């Protein structure tokens, strides 16, 4: 029955004009970082100074601030270590031979990040380390609308590569420097978000970064920000044909500026190849990867695919706002950062493209639309997975009828496993890794693909573009995507956000009975699951013709346009959620009917598809 109709999942896109943000009282904090860092590539220790200008745009007076000290997680006995030792399905990158890799780190292998001095507007402040959080009691309160300047000295040690950050990863990349500096925690309308680092997600304050990094002159560096001194650096950053001023010393100082970002990553290796590619009407792409004969061909082939990806996202979400984007070999898989990504590079070509596409999509859904990943990880990972599936289907010419099939398969496994937790669960509070991953990535992706089933594919894409325009460079919350979809579609969607993200209610509709009613046919449907949905239903006749029937959900207070304009559609009476059964008549005798199917698009996440079809000779249910 699945092949009854060939559906077009995404209609022609309509460019929408960004309007004023929905919440007129919206505010967010602002930070400006100036950092000078010296890296010792012999012992992987570094020291730095940080000047941070903090603007309190909140209506509250602040008496305390918090910093993240992420590298302290990579120490035996840390919260990350303890979680790793006690979770049922530990991450294989962090768990080896039946034990935590963190637990066995020696003093020279572990990570640390320590603040050695800190002042506020020239006055010393009281501070204390609590694992991965620095607690700072201010010398004087920061009033609403006020600014203050923190000046800090800090030192750190890069851990061996275990998760995201580290040195000497499995592919031989020397330094993957993410989560490496003291990072001010976010304060918003909910208060402080100073959660400990237990290997999950992040949240950050928007601001400008000015970073000077001094490192061995043989190392090539890439990451967030625009290089300010390319003529002193060389390594492929200088303008073509220009002369590089060679350093006479053993080190070089790389000077980067990254405007309006909420994180800063860099990576370095003495054997990096550095390529660039200018995207038409877009940014310059930088590629940094090891001079390894086994990977060079794939990394060269990756570059035009990355340009195609940039164009796809800029068209279907919104224009990329920065002038460059860097794809850098490093890390332990794939992880997104401001204006850049770290990915492992020894992959088959399809996998290399796939990880690049996914991480680049995060540039929109996390580094421009900066949700609180710890609380709403499904908005970042899920929306990224959704748009990545569409992009891969196009740029790799996959021609999949349903590009999201893998997401649905994962969700059905979770929904029937008995291990599902609501998507409102904090990222660190999932009982195990598998439910977290499926909930964030698969169920999060289905939030959008299924929303397209509810409001229409054209309205879904308009919603995504309007959501981007209204909330870029902000911190949107789940209600923001819901309200955007309501404004675009004209429907009420609170029921959808509530049931899908705040409960583990499932969707299960079935064809209960099909019977003759004179020269007509009576179709009886039933709602078995708790989550409501509107119903699309197709009837296929023996003469080869088809028609569809649409039962809107009453609480939607609206109807979507016909998703199959080539077919006759009958709009039925609304189906109230409280009514467990629903009947309607088909204006042809039962003998004419070859088959009936609920949701021919397969975009409604019905957990039991066995009762979604009917064919002649099928026995009625008891």
Residue pairs with C-beta under 8 A, 6 or more apart in sequence:
1 595
1 597
1 600
1 612
1 613
1 615
2 597
2 600
2 602
4 538
4 540
4 546
4 595
4 597
4 600
5 538
5 546
5 564
5 567
5 600
5 601
6 401
7 401
7 563
7 564
7 600
7 601
8 457
9 390
9 402
9 403
9 449
9 452
9 457
9 601
9 603
10 390
10 452
10 457
10 460
10 461
11 456
11 457
11 458
11 461
12 458
13 315
13 316
13 458
13 461
13 462
13 465
14 458
14 461
14 462
14 465
15 465
16 462
16 465
16 466
16 469
16 488
17 469
18 466
18 468
18 469
18 470
19 466
19 469
19 470
20 470
21 470
21 471
21 474
22 470
22 480
22 483
22 484
23 480
26 474
27 57
27 58
27 59
27 189
28 57
28 188
28 205
28 206
28 474
28 475
29 54
29 55
29 56
29 57
29 58
29 186
29 187
29 188
29 205
29 206
30 54
30 55
30 57
30 205
30 206
30 207
31 52
31 53
31 54
31 55
31 184
31 205
31 206
31 207
32 52
32 53
32 207
32 208
32 209
32 210
33 50
33 51
33 52
33 181
33 207
33 208
33 209
33 210
33 211
33 264
34 50
34 51
34 52
34 210
34 211
35 48
35 49
35 50
35 51
35 181
35 209
35 210
35 211
35 212
36 48
36 49
36 211
36 212
36 214
37 46
37 47
37 48
37 181
37 211
37 212
37 213
37 214
38 46
38 47
38 48
38 214
38 215
39 46
39 175
39 213
39 214
39 215
39 216
39 268
40 46
41 174
41 175
41 215
41 216
41 219
41 268
43 108
43 157
44 157
44 158
44 167
44 175
45 155
45 156
45 157
45 158
46 155
46 156
46 157
46 158
47 153
47 154
47 155
47 156
48 153
48 154
48 155
48 156
48 181
49 151
49 152
49 153
49 154
50 150
50 151
50 152
50 153
50 154
50 181
50 182
51 149
51 150
51 151
51 152
52 149
52 150
52 151
52 152
52 184
53 147
53 148
53 149
54 65
54 142
54 147
54 148
54 149
54 150
54 184
55 146
55 147
56 62
56 142
56 143
56 144
56 145
56 146
56 147
56 148
57 145
58 144
58 187
58 188
58 189
59 144
60 144
61 141
61 142
61 143
61 144
62 138
62 141
62 142
62 187
63 137
63 138
63 141
64 135
64 136
64 137
64 138
65 136
65 138
65 142
65 150
65 184
65 185
65 187
66 133
66 134
66 135
66 136
66 184
66 185
66 192
66 194
67 115
67 133
67 134
67 136
67 182
67 183
67 184
67 185
68 132
68 133
68 134
68 179
68 182
68 183
68 184
68 185
68 194
68 197
69 113
69 114
69 115
69 129
69 131
69 132
69 133
69 134
69 182
70 113
70 132
70 165
70 179
70 180
70 183
70 197
71 111
71 112
71 113
71 156
71 157
71 158
71 159
71 165
71 179
71 180
72 78
72 111
72 112
72 113
72 129
72 131
72 132
72 197
73 79
73 80
73 81
73 102
73 111
73 131
73 132
73 196
73 197
73 198
73 199
74 80
74 102
74 105
74 110
74 111
74 112
74 159
74 162
74 163
74 165
74 166
75 81
75 102
75 105
75 110
75 111
75 112
76 102
76 103
76 104
76 105
76 110
77 103
78 102
78 131
78 132
79 131
79 132
79 196
79 197
79 198
80 102
80 132
80 163
80 197
80 198
80 199
81 100
81 102
81 103
83 198
83 199
83 428
84 90
84 91
84 94
84 95
84 100
84 102
84 103
84 199
85 99
85 100
85 103
87 432
87 433
88 431
88 432
89 432
89 433
89 434
90 100
90 433
91 163
91 199
91 433
93 162
93 163
93 332
93 333
94 100
94 101
94 102
94 162
94 163
94 199
95 101
101 162
102 110
102 162
105 159
105 160
109 159
109 160
110 157
110 159
111 156
111 157
111 158
111 159
111 165
111 166
112 156
112 157
113 154
113 155
113 156
113 180
113 181
113 182
114 129
114 154
114 155
114 156
115 127
115 129
115 134
115 152
115 153
115 154
115 182
116 153
116 154
116 155
117 124
117 152
117 153
118 124
118 125
118 127
118 136
118 150
118 151
118 152
118 153
119 125
119 139
119 150
119 151
119 152
120 138
120 139
120 140
120 148
120 149
120 150
121 139
121 140
121 148
121 149
122 151
123 139
123 140
124 139
125 136
125 137
125 138
125 139
126 136
126 137
127 134
127 135
127 136
127 137
128 134
128 135
129 135
131 196
132 196
132 197
133 185
133 194
133 196
134 182
138 148
140 148
142 148
152 182
154 181
154 182
156 180
158 165
158 166
158 167
158 175
158 177
158 180
159 165
159 166
159 167
160 166
160 167
160 168
161 167
161 168
161 169
161 170
161 176
161 331
161 332
162 332
163 199
163 332
164 176
164 178
164 179
164 331
164 332
164 335
164 342
165 176
165 177
165 178
165 179
165 180
165 331
166 176
166 331
166 332
167 174
167 175
167 176
168 174
169 176
169 330
169 331
169 332
169 344
170 332
170 344
171 290
171 292
171 329
171 330
171 344
171 345
171 346
172 269
172 271
172 290
172 292
173 267
173 269
173 290
173 329
173 330
173 331
174 219
174 268
174 269
174 270
175 219
175 266
175 267
175 268
175 269
175 330
176 267
176 330
176 331
176 332
176 342
177 223
177 265
177 266
177 267
177 268
178 263
178 265
178 331
178 335
178 337
178 342
179 197
179 202
180 265
180 266
181 264
183 204
183 263
184 205
185 192
185 193
185 194
185 203
185 205
186 192
186 193
186 203
186 204
186 205
186 372
186 475
187 193
187 205
188 372
188 475
193 203
193 372
193 374
193 375
195 203
195 374
195 426
195 428
196 428
198 428
200 373
200 374
200 377
200 427
200 428
200 436
201 373
201 374
201 377
201 380
201 427
202 263
202 373
202 374
203 370
203 372
203 373
203 374
203 475
204 262
204 263
204 370
205 262
206 260
206 261
206 262
206 370
206 473
207 260
207 261
207 262
208 257
208 258
208 259
208 260
208 261
209 224
209 225
209 256
209 257
209 258
209 261
209 264
210 255
210 256
210 257
211 225
211 255
211 256
211 257
211 258
211 264
211 266
212 253
212 254
212 255
212 256
213 221
213 253
213 254
213 255
213 256
213 266
214 251
214 252
214 253
214 254
215 221
215 251
215 252
215 254
215 268
216 250
216 251
216 252
216 270
217 247
217 249
217 250
217 251
217 252
218 270
219 252
219 268
219 269
219 270
220 235
220 236
220 268
220 269
220 270
220 272
220 274
220 288
221 235
221 254
221 266
221 267
221 268
222 266
222 267
222 268
222 272
222 274
222 286
222 288
222 326
222 328
222 340
223 256
223 264
223 265
223 266
223 267
223 326
223 328
223 337
223 339
223 340
224 256
224 258
224 261
224 263
224 264
224 265
224 266
224 326
224 337
224 338
224 339
224 340
225 256
225 257
225 258
225 261
225 264
225 338
225 339
226 256
226 257
226 258
226 323
226 324
227 233
227 237
227 254
227 255
227 256
228 255
228 256
228 257
229 253
229 254
229 255
230 237
230 238
230 239
231 238
231 239
231 242
231 243
231 244
231 245
232 244
232 245
232 247
232 252
232 253
233 244
233 252
233 254
234 244
234 246
235 272
235 274
236 274
236 275
236 276
237 274
238 244
256 264
256 266
258 264
258 338
258 339
260 473
261 338
261 339
261 367
262 338
262 367
262 370
263 337
263 338
263 367
264 337
264 338
265 337
265 338
265 340
265 342
267 288
267 328
267 329
267 330
267 331
267 342
269 288
269 290
269 329
269 330
271 290
271 291
271 292
272 288
272 289
272 290
272 291
272 329
273 287
273 288
273 289
273 290
273 291
273 296
273 299
274 286
274 287
274 288
275 286
275 287
275 299
275 300
275 303
276 284
276 285
276 286
276 287
277 284
277 285
277 287
277 303
277 304
277 306
277 307
278 284
278 285
279 285
279 307
279 310
279 311
280 307
280 311
282 307
282 310
282 311
282 314
282 320
283 310
283 320
283 322
283 323
283 324
283 325
284 323
284 324
284 325
285 303
285 306
285 307
285 310
285 324
285 325
285 326
285 327
286 324
286 325
286 326
286 327
286 328
287 299
287 302
287 303
287 306
287 326
287 327
287 328
288 326
288 327
288 328
288 329
289 295
289 296
289 299
289 328
289 329
289 345
290 329
290 345
292 345
292 346
294 346
295 329
295 345
295 346
298 345
298 347
298 348
298 349
298 352
299 329
299 345
299 352
301 349
302 327
302 349
302 352
302 353
302 356
305 353
305 356
305 357
305 395
306 327
306 356
306 360
308 395
309 356
309 357
309 360
309 391
309 395
310 320
310 325
310 360
312 390
312 391
312 394
312 395
313 320
313 360
313 361
313 363
313 364
313 387
313 391
314 320
316 387
316 390
316 391
316 461
316 464
316 465
317 364
317 365
317 387
317 464
317 465
317 468
318 364
318 465
318 468
318 469
318 472
320 363
320 364
321 368
321 472
322 339
324 339
325 339
325 340
325 360
325 363
326 339
326 340
326 341
327 340
327 341
327 343
327 356
327 360
328 340
328 341
328 342
328 343
329 342
329 343
329 344
329 345
330 342
330 343
330 344
331 342
331 343
331 344
332 344
333 343
333 344
333 355
334 341
334 342
334 343
334 344
334 355
334 356
334 358
334 359
335 341
335 342
335 343
335 359
336 359
336 360
336 362
336 363
336 366
336 367
337 367
338 367
339 363
339 367
341 356
341 359
341 360
341 362
341 363
342 359
343 352
343 355
343 356
343 359
344 355
345 352
347 355
350 396
353 392
353 395
353 396
354 388
354 392
357 388
357 391
357 392
357 395
358 384
358 385
358 388
361 383
361 384
361 387
361 388
361 391
362 380
362 384
364 384
364 387
364 468
365 371
365 379
365 380
365 383
365 384
365 387
366 373
366 380
366 384
368 468
368 472
368 473
369 467
369 468
369 471
369 472
369 474
369 476
370 473
370 474
370 475
370 476
371 379
371 380
371 475
371 476
371 477
372 475
372 477
373 380
373 381
373 427
374 426
374 427
374 428
375 424
375 426
375 427
376 423
376 477
376 478
377 427
377 436
377 440
377 444
378 423
378 439
378 440
378 443
378 444
378 447
378 501
379 444
379 476
379 478
379 481
380 440
380 444
381 440
381 441
381 444
382 440
382 441
382 442
382 443
382 444
382 445
382 446
382 447
382 448
383 444
383 445
383 447
383 448
383 464
385 407
385 441
385 442
385 444
385 445
386 404
386 407
386 444
386 445
386 447
386 448
386 449
387 464
389 403
389 404
389 406
389 407
389 445
390 403
392 398
392 403
393 399
393 400
393 403
402 408
402 601
402 602
402 603
404 445
404 446
404 449
404 603
405 602
406 442
407 441
407 442
407 443
407 445
407 446
407 449
408 442
408 446
408 602
408 605
409 442
410 438
410 441
410 442
410 443
411 438
411 442
411 443
411 446
411 605
412 605
412 607
413 438
414 420
414 434
414 435
414 438
414 439
414 442
414 443
415 504
415 506
415 605
415 607
416 607
417 435
419 431
419 432
419 434
419 435
420 435
420 439
420 504
421 429
421 430
421 431
421 435
421 439
421 504
422 501
422 502
422 503
422 504
423 439
423 440
423 443
423 444
423 500
423 501
423 502
424 501
424 502
425 439
427 436
427 440
430 436
430 439
443 500
446 605
447 500
447 501
448 460
448 464
449 603
450 500
450 603
450 604
450 605
451 460
451 463
451 485
451 493
451 496
452 459
452 460
452 603
453 536
453 599
453 601
453 603
453 604
454 491
454 493
454 496
454 533
454 534
454 556
454 560
455 463
455 485
455 488
455 489
455 491
455 493
455 560
456 489
456 560
456 561
456 563
457 563
458 561
459 485
459 488
459 489
459 560
460 485
462 488
463 481
463 484
463 485
463 488
463 489
466 484
466 487
466 488
467 476
467 480
467 481
467 484
470 480
470 484
471 480
478 497
478 501
479 497
482 493
482 494
482 496
482 497
485 491
485 493
486 492
486 493
489 558
489 560
490 558
491 556
491 557
491 558
491 560
492 555
492 556
492 557
492 558
493 556
495 532
495 553
495 555
495 556
495 577
499 505
499 530
499 531
499 532
500 531
503 530
503 531
505 529
505 530
505 531
506 529
506 530
506 531
506 607
507 529
507 531
507 533
507 604
507 605
507 606
507 607
508 527
508 528
508 529
508 606
508 607
508 608
508 611
509 525
509 526
509 527
509 528
509 529
509 533
509 535
509 598
509 604
509 606
509 611
509 612
510 525
510 526
510 528
510 598
510 608
510 611
510 612
511 523
511 524
511 525
511 596
511 598
511 611
511 612
511 613
511 614
512 524
512 525
512 526
512 581
512 620
512 621
513 522
513 523
513 524
513 620
513 621
514 521
514 522
514 523
514 524
514 590
514 593
514 596
514 614
514 618
514 620
515 521
515 522
515 524
515 590
515 620
516 522
516 589
516 590
517 585
519 588
519 589
520 585
520 586
520 587
520 588
520 589
521 585
521 586
521 588
521 589
521 590
521 593
522 583
522 584
522 585
522 586
523 537
523 549
523 583
523 584
523 585
523 586
523 596
524 581
524 582
524 583
525 535
525 537
525 551
525 581
525 582
525 583
525 598
526 580
526 581
526 582
527 575
527 577
527 579
527 580
527 581
527 582
528 608
528 611
529 606
529 607
532 553
532 555
532 577
533 553
533 604
534 550
534 551
534 552
534 553
534 556
534 560
534 575
535 550
535 551
535 575
535 582
535 598
535 599
536 548
536 549
536 550
536 563
536 598
536 599
536 600
536 601
536 604
537 548
537 549
537 550
537 551
537 596
537 597
537 598
537 599
538 546
538 547
538 548
538 549
538 564
538 567
538 596
538 597
538 600
539 546
539 547
539 548
539 549
539 586
539 593
539 595
539 596
540 546
540 593
540 594
540 595
540 596
540 597
541 588
541 592
541 593
541 594
542 591
542 592
542 593
542 594
543 592
546 567
547 567
547 568
547 569
547 570
548 562
548 564
548 567
548 568
548 569
548 570
548 600
549 569
549 570
549 572
549 584
549 586
550 559
550 560
550 562
550 569
550 570
550 571
550 572
551 572
551 573
551 574
551 575
551 582
551 584
552 558
552 559
552 571
552 572
552 574
552 575
553 574
553 575
553 577
554 574
554 575
554 576
554 577
555 576
555 577
559 571
562 569
563 601
572 584
573 584
575 582
586 593
590 616
593 616
594 615
594 616
595 613
595 614
595 615
595 616
596 613
596 614
596 615
597 612
597 613
597 614
598 604
598 606
598 612
598 613
599 606
599 612
606 612
